[in-house]
Amino acid sequence: MTDVEITLTLPAEMAEKARDAGLLDSSHFLNYLETELRRKAALADLKAMVDTLRTEPVLMTEEEIDAELALAKAERIAKTESKQDARKWLRATIISHTARKPRPRKVDATRVEAKQKKS
């Protein structure tokens, strides 16, 4: 590790509260910096995706988009919770998406012709 000295200028009341809460420890500040770096990287990725979406047409069906979103959420859950919870969530999501979709009806050509003749 590298030692870096940082000087903060804070109002006295805030400095006291932060010190009492343990927020001025180097370990807490390290966690804060890691979180901020992840957040900034995620924001850069999001901006890149937005730029891509603006320049390229979306060639995915609604079902494919739903599946991608479900997979991304399952991956996010897997990072914070157990993989078993993520798998359960993904299965439930896939089942709910497939249950909601109307199934295409088979059309009997002879019935259609008969209805058209009656009309």
LOSEKOL-194236 format. One record per residue (C-alpha): residue number from 0; residue in one letter; chain; x, y, z. Coordinates in nm, 4 decimals, m for minus. Layout:
marfi:NUM | selum:a | ketor:A | east:X | north:Y | up:Z;
...
***
This chain:
marfi:0 | selum:m | ketor:A | east:0.0000 | north:0.0000 | up:0.0000;
marfi:1 | selum:t | ketor:A | east:0.0989 | north:0.3598 | up:m0.0514;
marfi:2 | selum:d | ketor:A | east:0.0626 | north:0.6190 | up:0.2217;
marfi:3 | selum:v | ketor:A | east:m0.1300 | north:0.9290 | up:0.1170;
marfi:4 | selum:e | ketor:A | east:m0.1982 | north:1.2159 | up:0.3532;
marfi:5 | selum:i | ketor:A | east:m0.5296 | north:1.3954 | up:0.3010;
marfi:6 | selum:t | ketor:A | east:m0.6343 | north:1.7124 | up:0.4798;
marfi:7 | selum:l | ketor:A | east:m1.0045 | north:1.7875 | up:0.5094;
marfi:8 | selum:t | ketor:A | east:m1.1511 | north:2.1177 | up:0.6174;
marfi:9 | selum:l | ketor:A | east:m1.4839 | north:2.0509 | up:0.7890;
marfi:10 | selum:p | ketor:A | east:m1.7118 | north:2.2468 | up:1.0195;
marfi:11 | selum:a | ketor:A | east:m1.6316 | north:2.1553 | up:1.3802;
marfi:12 | selum:e | ketor:A | east:m1.9709 | north:1.9941 | up:1.4436;
marfi:13 | selum:m | ketor:A | east:m1.9490 | north:1.7774 | up:1.1323;
marfi:14 | selum:a | ketor:A | east:m1.5905 | north:1.6758 | up:1.2107;
marfi:15 | selum:e | ketor:A | east:m1.6932 | north:1.5695 | up:1.5610;
marfi:16 | selum:k | ketor:A | east:m1.9927 | north:1.3696 | up:1.4350;
marfi:17 | selum:a | ketor:A | east:m1.7823 | north:1.2036 | up:1.1636;
marfi:18 | selum:r | ketor:A | east:m1.5091 | north:1.1161 | up:1.4136;
marfi:19 | selum:d | ketor:A | east:m1.7649 | north:0.9751 | up:1.6620;
marfi:20 | selum:a | ketor:A | east:m1.9223 | north:0.7663 | up:1.3839;
marfi:21 | selum:g | ketor:A | east:m1.5821 | north:0.6333 | up:1.2804;
marfi:22 | selum:l | ketor:A | east:m1.6089 | north:0.7864 | up:0.9346;
marfi:23 | selum:l | ketor:A | east:m1.2637 | north:0.9417 | up:0.9454;
marfi:24 | selum:d | ketor:A | east:m1.0836 | north:0.6048 | up:0.9777;
marfi:25 | selum:s | ketor:A | east:m0.8647 | north:0.5079 | up:0.6849;
marfi:26 | selum:s | ketor:A | east:m1.0553 | north:0.1781 | up:0.6417;
marfi:27 | selum:h | ketor:A | east:m1.3873 | north:0.3638 | up:0.6073;
marfi:28 | selum:f | ketor:A | east:m1.2344 | north:0.6113 | up:0.3651;
marfi:29 | selum:l | ketor:A | east:m1.0889 | north:0.3222 | up:0.1636;
marfi:30 | selum:n | ketor:A | east:m1.4389 | north:0.1685 | up:0.1354;
marfi:31 | selum:y | ketor:A | east:m1.5749 | north:0.5067 | up:0.0292;
marfi:32 | selum:l | ketor:A | east:m1.3097 | north:0.5437 | up:m0.2429;
marfi:33 | selum:e | ketor:A | east:m1.3710 | north:0.1899 | up:m0.3723;
marfi:34 | selum:t | ketor:A | east:m1.7458 | north:0.2589 | up:m0.3893;
marfi:35 | selum:e | ketor:A | east:m1.6925 | north:0.5870 | up:m0.5711;
marfi:36 | selum:l | ketor:A | east:m1.4540 | north:0.4264 | up:m0.8213;
marfi:37 | selum:r | ketor:A | east:m1.7077 | north:0.1492 | up:m0.8952;
marfi:38 | selum:r | ketor:A | east:m1.9849 | north:0.4091 | up:m0.9290;
marfi:39 | selum:k | ketor:A | east:m1.7824 | north:0.6211 | up:m1.1710;
marfi:40 | selum:a | ketor:A | east:m1.6884 | north:0.3150 | up:m1.3794;
marfi:41 | selum:a | ketor:A | east:m2.0550 | north:0.2110 | up:m1.3926;
marfi:42 | selum:l | ketor:A | east:m2.1523 | north:0.5624 | up:m1.4996;
marfi:43 | selum:a | ketor:A | east:m1.8910 | north:0.5567 | up:m1.7766;
marfi:44 | selum:d | ketor:A | east:m2.0236 | north:0.2178 | up:m1.8931;
marfi:45 | selum:l | ketor:A | east:m2.3786 | north:0.3544 | up:m1.8918;
marfi:46 | selum:k | ketor:A | east:m2.2764 | north:0.6581 | up:m2.0954;
marfi:47 | selum:a | ketor:A | east:m2.1029 | north:0.4309 | up:m2.3472;
marfi:48 | selum:m | ketor:A | east:m2.4166 | north:0.2175 | up:m2.3747;
marfi:49 | selum:v | ketor:A | east:m2.6332 | north:0.5243 | up:m2.4277;
marfi:50 | selum:d | ketor:A | east:m2.4007 | north:0.6470 | up:m2.7024;
marfi:51 | selum:t | ketor:A | east:m2.4159 | north:0.3039 | up:m2.8668;
marfi:52 | selum:l | ketor:A | east:m2.7950 | north:0.2951 | up:m2.8466;
marfi:53 | selum:r | ketor:A | east:m2.8171 | north:0.6401 | up:m3.0024;
marfi:54 | selum:t | ketor:A | east:m2.6032 | north:0.5384 | up:m3.2997;
marfi:55 | selum:e | ketor:A | east:m2.7184 | north:0.1797 | up:m3.3579;
marfi:56 | selum:p | ketor:A | east:m3.0746 | north:0.0567 | up:m3.4025;
marfi:57 | selum:v | ketor:A | east:m3.2072 | north:m0.1968 | up:m3.1536;
marfi:58 | selum:l | ketor:A | east:m3.2417 | north:m0.5295 | up:m3.3293;
marfi:59 | selum:m | ketor:A | east:m3.3703 | north:m0.7290 | up:m3.0330;
marfi:60 | selum:t | ketor:A | east:m3.7208 | north:m0.8506 | up:m2.9742;
marfi:61 | selum:e | ketor:A | east:m3.9050 | north:m0.7591 | up:m2.6570;
marfi:62 | selum:e | ketor:A | east:m3.8563 | north:m1.1156 | up:m2.5303;
marfi:63 | selum:e | ketor:A | east:m3.4799 | north:m1.0951 | up:m2.5866;
marfi:64 | selum:i | ketor:A | east:m3.4634 | north:m0.7630 | up:m2.4027;
marfi:65 | selum:d | ketor:A | east:m3.6641 | north:m0.9097 | up:m2.1112;
marfi:66 | selum:a | ketor:A | east:m3.4288 | north:m1.2087 | up:m2.0990;
marfi:67 | selum:e | ketor:A | east:m3.1193 | north:m0.9840 | up:m2.0982;
marfi:68 | selum:l | ketor:A | east:m3.2631 | north:m0.7685 | up:m1.8200;
marfi:69 | selum:a | ketor:A | east:m3.3534 | north:m1.0775 | up:m1.6168;
marfi:70 | selum:l | ketor:A | east:m3.0032 | north:m1.2183 | up:m1.6614;
marfi:71 | selum:a | ketor:A | east:m2.8404 | north:m0.8897 | up:m1.5580;
marfi:72 | selum:k | ketor:A | east:m3.0581 | north:m0.8715 | up:m1.2468;
marfi:73 | selum:a | ketor:A | east:m2.9765 | north:m1.2331 | up:m1.1598;
marfi:74 | selum:e | ketor:A | east:m2.6055 | north:m1.1564 | up:m1.1927;
marfi:75 | selum:r | ketor:A | east:m2.6459 | north:m0.8527 | up:m0.9672;
marfi:76 | selum:i | ketor:A | east:m2.8326 | north:m1.0638 | up:m0.7108;
marfi:77 | selum:a | ketor:A | east:m2.5636 | north:m1.3322 | up:m0.7327;
marfi:78 | selum:k | ketor:A | east:m2.2986 | north:m1.0761 | up:m0.6382;
marfi:79 | selum:t | ketor:A | east:m2.4834 | north:m0.9678 | up:m0.3261;
marfi:80 | selum:e | ketor:A | east:m2.6739 | north:m1.2815 | up:m0.2294;
marfi:81 | selum:s | ketor:A | east:m2.6271 | north:m1.6508 | up:m0.2757;
marfi:82 | selum:k | ketor:A | east:m2.6237 | north:m1.8022 | up:m0.6229;
marfi:83 | selum:q | ketor:A | east:m2.9177 | north:m2.0200 | up:m0.5233;
marfi:84 | selum:d | ketor:A | east:m3.1301 | north:m1.7086 | up:m0.4574;
marfi:85 | selum:a | ketor:A | east:m3.0305 | north:m1.5683 | up:m0.7967;
marfi:86 | selum:r | ketor:A | east:m3.1246 | north:m1.8929 | up:m0.9708;
marfi:87 | selum:k | ketor:A | east:m3.4633 | north:m1.8992 | up:m0.7943;
marfi:88 | selum:w | ketor:A | east:m3.5300 | north:m1.5399 | up:m0.8955;
marfi:89 | selum:l | ketor:A | east:m3.4269 | north:m1.6067 | up:m1.2563;
marfi:90 | selum:r | ketor:A | east:m3.6477 | north:m1.9178 | up:m1.2817;
marfi:91 | selum:a | ketor:A | east:m3.9448 | north:m1.7302 | up:m1.1379;
marfi:92 | selum:t | ketor:A | east:m3.8893 | north:m1.4401 | up:m1.3765;
marfi:93 | selum:i | ketor:A | east:m3.8637 | north:m1.6657 | up:m1.6801;
marfi:94 | selum:i | ketor:A | east:m4.1765 | north:m1.8559 | up:m1.5775;
marfi:95 | selum:s | ketor:A | east:m4.3718 | north:m1.5346 | up:m1.5198;
marfi:96 | selum:h | ketor:A | east:m4.2601 | north:m1.3922 | up:m1.8563;
marfi:97 | selum:t | ketor:A | east:m4.3523 | north:m1.7069 | up:m2.0461;
marfi:98 | selum:a | ketor:A | east:m4.6855 | north:m1.7340 | up:m1.8657;
marfi:99 | selum:r | ketor:A | east:m4.7840 | north:m1.3782 | up:m1.9600;
marfi:100 | selum:k | ketor:A | east:m4.7125 | north:m1.4090 | up:m2.3296;
marfi:101 | selum:p | ketor:A | east:m5.0156 | north:m1.4952 | up:m2.5383;
marfi:102 | selum:r | ketor:A | east:m4.9591 | north:m1.8030 | up:m2.7449;
marfi:103 | selum:p | ketor:A | east:m5.0175 | north:m1.7758 | up:m3.1167;
marfi:104 | selum:r | ketor:A | east:m5.3451 | north:m1.9345 | up:m3.2185;
marfi:105 | selum:k | ketor:A | east:m5.3576 | north:m2.1854 | up:m3.4970;
marfi:106 | selum:v | ketor:A | east:m5.6019 | north:m2.0743 | up:m3.7597;
marfi:107 | selum:d | ketor:A | east:m5.7951 | north:m2.3366 | up:m3.9478;
marfi:108 | selum:a | ketor:A | east:m5.8028 | north:m2.2182 | up:m4.3086;
marfi:109 | selum:t | ketor:A | east:m6.1300 | north:m2.4005 | up:m4.3829;
marfi:110 | selum:r | ketor:A | east:m6.3096 | north:m2.2212 | up:m4.0967;
marfi:111 | selum:v | ketor:A | east:m6.1794 | north:m1.8836 | up:m4.2161;
marfi:112 | selum:e | ketor:A | east:m6.3018 | north:m1.9545 | up:m4.5688;
marfi:113 | selum:a | ketor:A | east:m6.6398 | north:m2.0708 | up:m4.4389;
marfi:114 | selum:k | ketor:A | east:m6.6805 | north:m1.7516 | up:m4.2318;
marfi:115 | selum:q | ketor:A | east:m6.5854 | north:m1.5370 | up:m4.5291;
marfi:116 | selum:k | ketor:A | east:m6.8420 | north:m1.7141 | up:m4.7515;
marfi:117 | selum:k | ketor:A | east:m7.1183 | north:m1.6609 | up:m4.4903;
marfi:118 | selum:s | ketor:A | east:m7.0416 | north:m1.2878 | up:m4.4717;
***
